[in-house]
Amino acid sequence: MARMTTSIALAMVLAGCAAAGGGVSGPADARTKAIKTATSITASERQQGAEAHPQLLQEFGGTYSGPQAAYVTRVGQNIAVQSGMSNARSDFTVTLLNSPVNNAFAIPGGYIYVTRQLMALMNDEAELAGVLGHEVGHVAAQHSKKRQSAATRNTILGVLGAVLGGAIGDNGGLLGSLGGLLQNNAMQVAQLATLGFSRSQELEADQLGVQYLNSAGYDPMALSTMLASLANQTNLEARLAGGDARSIPEWASTHPDPASRVRNAQTLASRAGTGGVRNADAFMGSLDGVLYGDDPAQGVVEGRQFLHPDLRLAFTVPNGYGMQNGTSAVSVSGNGGQAQFSTGPYSGDMNAYIAAVFKAVGGDANLTPSSIQRTTVNGIPAYYSTVRANSQSGQVDVTVFAYEFAKNSAFHFVALTKAGGAGTFNPMFTSLRRLSASEAAAIKPRRVDVVTVKSGDTLASLARRMAYGDYQAERFQVLNRLAANSRLTPGQKVKLVVYASR
């Protein structure tokens, strides 16, 4: 969450309903189903993508400025031309995003994105190419056009209900701006980029991704190994959150069921042939030093705590809830509901501030608080109200809990629960506090450190160098796609996550 960058229109970015579609398709479906792919990038798609590009940069931390960016662009353009949409590499804009979220996506017009966090989970260039190829495959198969017609039919409260259903039901995740769902075309494109695809569309994109890997000379098995890492990362994040994997909105959620797709991708790769390069050394050399996890300038997540050294504030989420730190907000999700912490324009009138938040969340539904209560939280003046609304999944409670930090500075939570469940987030609301100067100064960024295994190094000895107080071994193994019984070889390159100076 960057300093004072949020707008009320983007104040309700929450994780929720599953991607549309039926049951799991098998390998035969991916093998025999014809895929209609785009033959070229049209002028209207270029314009659409150019308008949406700034919105996506804003939502995902902007462009990462490290040396890794040029490497990602080169790999991404090389894999994108395999799609046949254009033979000119310059027609594709490939962006490495400064985001701590495991995510990748593409939009019409030749725009392709991957976050530095997802890049850090990869172990070679072929895996990077496989992920980017998968995303290009979605665009080539025109999946986004099929989603757009369905998405524009949703109402605000319909989406609210779907989000709640995803929070407490058996669904996966989507990332979308509820307050701005029906805004201008550029915003729609930016939001659609991160919505979930159907299972059949995912399998189509997997098939195309494997084809692109093969035609570019990479090992076609790379997509399956990356999906395996994603499955392991999803399980680890669930353990870290104390809940289940559905509470963690990230690439593996919006791209559902990575564990079962590993087997399908392996089958696709075996049919594509054997061989192909992985380019692990080149990838590791480029990855070295990349920022890992949260950028302290946007606040950091430490266990169940969110701490922002520049804004000098902190709060704690309930046990079993996961956090996703974004550029303009922090999303909180779990089985009992979902919430988001953000900020907005404040002129000294807290009643008007809360009313504006409800208006942005409700859109045409016109959510209006009947009364606003006042209290004090850890010495900070606070105001709150709950509004009950009807949705497609039944009645829901929308709570706004706001804090006056200064005459011109306010922050707030927006929480969404089933009717009667508004108290779920009370411990979080009352946990917000100011950080001391020493606490703020102690918060440091983490970076990936690529090291060479030496004689005598073990999984345990290297894991102890990870800059975490818990799950060191598990984090090290998932980061490097290693099993607990893996044997390290002197000269082998592995990744560590270490503290860096601010």
N, C-alpha and C positions, 0 to 999 in steps of 0.2 A: 504494500500500500504506500504509494508515493505521497510526499508531503502536499496536502491540500490540492489534489488534482481532480478529485471526484466531481461529477456533475449529478444532480438529482435524477436526470434521465437514465443514468446508468447505475442507479443505487441498488438495484435488486438483481444482481447477477448470482443466480443460485443453481445448484445441481439438481437434476430431477428425472423426468420420465425417460423410459427406455427408448431406444431406437425402435422404429416400427418394424414389423416383420414377424414371420412365424417361427417355427422350430429350427433346430440346427440342420443345415444341409450337409450332406456328406461329400467326400471327394469326387464322387461320380458327377454330382451336380455341377461342380466347378469345371469338370473336364468337358462335359457335353453341352453346356449351355452356351449359346452364341452370345457374344458381347458386342453391342453396338457402340462403337467408339467415334468420337468426334474426329473429323478429317482436318480441320484447321481452326485457328483461333480467329473468331470474327471480330469486326470493328466494334460491335456493341459489347462483346465480352471484354475487350480491352478497356473500353471506357468504364464498364461496370467494375472491373477489377481495380482500375486506377482510382476510382472513387472510394472503394471499400478498403484499399490498402492502408490509408492513414488511420482508419478506425481500428483495424486489427493491430497495428503497431501500438496504438494507445492502450488497447486492452491487454496486450501481452508484453509490456515493459519496454517497447521500442526495439530498435536494432542493437544487437550485441556488437560492441566495437572492437573486440579482441581479434587477434590474427586468425582465429578459427573461422571468421565470417567468410573470407575469401575462399578458404578450402571448401566450405559447405556450398558456396555458390558454384564452384567448379564442378563438384560431384553432382549437385542437383541439376545443373544445366545439361550435363552429359547424360544423365538418366532420363531427363525430360524429353530430349529429342528422340528417344527410343519410342515414344508414344505415337509419333507420326503427326502430332498436331502442328508441329513446325520443325523444319530442319535447321533453323537458325538458333543457336544457343542464346543469343541476345534477346530473343523473344520471351525468355523466361526470367522472371525476377525471383531469385531464391534468397530468402532472408533467414538468418539465424537470430532468434528472438531472445532478448534478455529476460527470460522468464524461468522461475523455479518449478514450473509445472511440466510434467511429462506430457508433451503434446506435439502434434504435427498435423498439418492440414494444407489444403490447396484450394484455390478458388478460380473460377473461369477468368480468362485473360492472361494466363501464364504466370500466376503468382503462387509461389510455393513457400511454406514456412515449416521450420522445426525449431524447437526451443533448445537452449543450451543444456537444460536439465536432461532432456531425452537423449541428446547427443552424448552426454556423459555416461549414460547407461549402455551405450554401444561399445563394441570391442574391436571393430575394424571398419574399413571403408565400405565394404560390401553391405554391411548391416545398415549403414547410413544411406547408401543407394537404395536398398530394399525398402526402407521406410518412406523415403521421398518418392520412389517409384509407385508404391502403394497409393500415396496421396494423389499423384498425377493420374493414376488409374481411375480414381473416383471422378476426376474432371473429364478425362477422356471418354468415360462411359456415361457422362452427362447425369451423374447421380444427383448433383446439386439442383438441377432444374426440376427433377422429380420431387425433391423435398420442398422446394420453394412454393409450389402450388398448394401443398398441404399445409405448410407453416402459415401462410398468409390467411388461412381460414380460421385460425385460432383466435379466440378472444382472450383478453388479459386474464380474466378470472378462470377461463378454461385452462390456461397455462399454469396459473397458480395451483389449480387442482391437480394438474399433472405433476407438477413439481412436488407437491405434498405426497402424492401417490408414490413417487420415486423415493421420497425420503423414508417412508415407513412401510413400503411394500416390497415386492420382489423384482423391482426394476433396476436398470442400469443408470447411467448418468447422461445429462446433456448440460452444456454451458450456454446460457442465453440471457440476454438482458430483458427481463420482464417488463420493466418500465418503458423500454423503447422498442418493444417487439414489433409494433406496427408503424415504426418511424420511416424515414426516407429510405430510398432504395439502397444507398451505400451501407446504411446500418443493417438492413436486412441481409445483405450479402455477407457482411462481417459476422453476423450472428449465425447464419446458416453454415458458415465454414466450420463451426464447432458443434453443430448438432449431431446426434447419433445417426448412423446409417442403418439400414435394415441388414439382417444377417446375409441375405443373398447378395446385397450390394458389397458387403465386406468381402465375401468370397470372390466376387468378380474382381474387386480391386486387388486381392491377394494374387489371383491368377495373372492379372496384368503386371503386377509388380514383379512376379517371378519371371515372366516373359521379358520384361525390360532388363532385369538383371542378366539374364542369359544373353540377350542380344548385345549388351554393353560389355560382355566379357567377364562379368563377375560370377562368383559361385552362386547359383540359384538357391542354394540351401540357406543363404544368409537371412532371408526373411523369416524363416522358421526359427532360427537361433535367436533372432531379435524378439520374436513373439514369445519365446521361452523366457527371455530375460524380463519381458513385460509382465508375464504371468507371475514370476517370482517376485518382482518388485511390488505388484499389486498385493500379493499375500503378505509381504513384509510390511507394507504401509498399513494394512488392516491390523496387524499385530501391534504396530506402533501406536495406532489410534485406540486400541483396546476394543475395537468393534469388528464389523465385517467389511469386506472389500467394497461393498456398495456405498459405504460412507466416504469413499475416497474418489472425488471427481478428477479424472486424469485421462490420458490417452487410452489406457486399457479399458476404461469404463465407456467412453464414447465409441470405442472400437471393441465391441463386446466379446467376451469369452475367449481371451487369448489362449488359454490352456487347450481348449479343443481345436482351435485354429492352428496350433503348432503342428498337429498331426496332418491336417489338411495341406498346410504349406509344404511339409516334408514330402507328401505324395506328389504335389505339383512339381516340386523341384526334381524329384527322381525321374519324372517323365520328361523334364526339360533337358536332362543329360547331366553328366558329371564334369568336374573340373571348374575352371574359372578362378579368378584371383580374389583374395580377401583384403590385401594391402593393409595388414594390421600395423606394421611398423610406421607407415606413413600416417595412418590415422592417429596412433598413439602420440606420435611426435607433434601433430597438430593440436590434439586435445589438451596436451600438457599445459597447466596453468589456468584453464577455464574456470570461471566462477561457478561454484556449486551451491545449490540451495538458494536461500533468500539473499537478496542484495540488501545490506543493512539500510541503505537509503530508502528502501521500501518497507522496512521492518522485517523481523525474523520470527520464525516459528521454532520454538524449543519445547519439544514434548507437547504438553497441553497449553503452553503459554505462547502468547503473541507479545513481542516486545518491539517497540519502535524507538530507537535511540534519538532520532531527530525530533520527533513529536513528543518524546519523553512520556510515554504511556505504555501500559501493559494490561492484559487481561488473560483469564484462564477459561478454557472451554470445559464442559462437563466430560467426565470419563466416558469413553466410547465414542466420542465425536472427533471427526477429522477436520483439519483446517487446510484451506488453499489460499495462499497469499497472492493477490493480484496487484496490478498497477494501481488501481483506484479503490480497491476494497479487499477485505478478508472474508471469504466464505466459510461458513461452519455448517457441517452436515452430519447427521446421524439418524438412527431409527426413529427418534422421537420428534424430529422436525429439522428445520434448516433456518439459518440466520446469516446475516451479513453485517460487518462493521465497516462504516464508511464516514464520510463527511460531506458537507455541502455549504453553500453560501449562508452566512449568518450575520444578521444586522443587529443583534441584541434582543430580539423578540423570539423567545423559545416556543411560544404557542404557534407563531407563524412558521417557524422552522419545522416543527412536527407536522403541522398541517400540510406543508409542502412535500414532506417525505411520503405521507399517506397518498397525496394526490399523484405523485410520481409512480408509486407502486400500483395503485388501483387503475390508473388511466381513465378510460371511459366509465369504469365501475364507480368512480367517485367515492372512494373510501374517506369518510369524515369522522374524526374522533368526537364522541359525545362529551367527553371530559378529559382533561389532562391533569394527572397527579404530579405532585412535586415531592422530592426526597433529597437526601444527601448520600453520596457514595464515596467513602474514603475521603471526605472533605470536599468533594466536587459536587456542585449543584446539579441535580438530575431531574428529568421530567419524563413521564411515560404515559402511554395510553394503548388500549387494545380495541380493535374493531373486528367484529365478526362478519364474515362475508360468505356468500354462496359460491360454490365452484362445481365443476363437473364431478368431483369426487366427494361432494358433500360440503358441509359447513367447515370453514377454517377460521382460525384466529390469527390476525396480523397484528403484531405488537411492535411499536416503535419506542425505544428507550434511548433518550438523548442526554448528553452531558454538555454543560457550559464550561469550557476550559478557560476562556477569556472573553472580553467584551466583543471580540470579533472572531471567535473560534469556538466551534461546536463539533461534536462527533455523535454518532448514533449507531445503534443496532436496529436492524429490521429482522423480526423473527416470524416464522411461519410454522404453525402447528395445527393439529386437529382441534376442532372446537373443544374448549375446556382444558386444553393442554398448554396454555400460555405460560404457566409456571415452570415449565421444563427448563427454561433458560434463566430463571431467577439467579442461580448461583453465578452464572457468567455475567449477568448484568451488574451484580454487586461486587464482582471481582476487579472491575476496572480501577486502576490506580495510576498515580504519577510515578515515573522513574526518577531516581536520584541521579545526580551528575555522574557519580562513580559507577552506577549500574549501567547507564547509557554508554559510558566510555569503555566498559568491559565487553561490549558486543562487537565481535569481529566477524568478517566474512570468512567463508570456507572456499577452498579452491582444490581442483584435481591436481594431484602430484603423481606423474607417471614415473615409476621407479623400476630399476632392474633388480631382479631377484638375485641375491648372493648366496653363496654356499652357507648352509646353516639356517637360512630363512625358512620359516614355516607359515602356514595359514594363521596360526595363533599369534606369532611374533609380529607379523605384518599388520594383522587386524588391530593389535593394541596401539598402533600408530594412527588409527582413525580418530578424527576430531569429534568424537561423540562419547557420551557417558554411558550409553546403553547399546545393546545389540551390535557391538563392534564387529564380532565375527560374522553375524548374519549380513550386516551392511557390506562388509568387504566381499563376501562370497557372491552376493547378488550383483554388486557393482562389476565384478570380474567374471560373472557367469561360471562360478566354481561350485563344486559340491563340497560337503563337509569333509569328504575323504580324498579330495583332489591332492595330487602331489605336485609341488612346484619344482621347476627346473632352473638351475642357475643360468642367467642370461635372459630369462623370460621377463616380459614387460607386464606390470600390473599397475592398477590404479589405486591410489589412496586419496582420502579426503582429509585435508589438513587445514589448520587455521592460517590465515594470511593477515598481514597488517592492513588497516583500513586506509 
